[in-house]
Amino acid sequence: MSTFEHSLKKLETIVDQLEKGDLTLEESLKLFEEGIGLSAACKKELEAAEGKVQMLIKQRDGSLKTEPFPPEK
């Protein structure tokens, strides 16, 4: 499993735990802080992937052809 998928899975677990609402304030804050870090890491990886995609679709004349990703089903 890649770092992105691992981070995203961990983030989903943290969100589930926080939504249950049965943690102490200290536990909630610790998980929230970890979640913020994971969210930032995921965003950074997604931005890097977007940059790679843009490079791959660069046209022969040097112009950049951007196309949206197809919607998820």
C-alpha positions in Angstrom: 0.0 0.0 0.0 1.4 3.4 -1.0 2.0 6.2 1.5 -1.0 8.1 0.2 -3.5 5.2 0.6 -2.1 4.3 4.0 -2.4 8.0 5.2 -5.9 8.2 3.8 -7.0 5.0 5.5 -5.6 6.2 8.8 -7.3 9.6 8.3 -10.6 7.8 7.7 -10.1 5.8 10.9 -9.4 9.0 12.9 -12.5 10.7 11.5 -14.6 7.6 12.5 -13.2 7.7 16.0 -13.8 11.4 16.4 -17.3 11.2 15.1 -18.3 8.6 17.7 -17.7 11.2 20.4 -16.6 8.8 23.1 -13.1 10.0 23.5 -11.7 12.3 26.2 -10.8 15.9 25.2 -7.1 15.0 25.4 -7.6 12.0 23.1 -9.7 13.9 20.7 -7.1 16.7 20.4 -4.3 14.2 19.9 -6.2 12.4 17.1 -7.3 15.7 15.6 -3.7 16.9 15.5 -2.6 13.6 13.8 -5.5 14.0 11.3 -4.4 17.5 10.4 -0.9 16.2 9.7 -2.2 13.3 7.6 -4.5 15.6 5.7 -1.6 17.9 4.8 0.5 14.9 3.7 -2.3 13.6 1.5 -2.8 17.1 0.0 0.9 17.4 -0.8 0.9 14.0 -2.5 -2.2 14.8 -4.6 -0.7 18.1 -5.7 2.5 16.3 -6.7 0.4 13.8 -8.7 -1.5 16.6 -10.4 1.8 18.2 -11.4 2.9 14.9 -13.0 -0.4 14.5 -14.8 -0.1 18.0 -16.2 3.4 17.2 -17.4 2.2 14.1 -19.1 -0.6 15.9 -21.0 1.7 18.7 -22.2 1.2 19.2 -25.9 4.0 18.9 -28.5 3.8 22.7 -29.1 4.6 23.4 -25.4 1.0 24.4 -24.5 -0.6 22.6 -21.6 -3.9 20.9 -22.2 -5.7 20.4 -18.9 -8.6 18.1 -18.7 -10.6 17.3 -15.6 -10.5 13.8 -14.2 -13.7 11.8 -14.9 -16.1 11.8 -12.0 -16.0 8.8 -9.7 -18.8 6.3 -10.1 
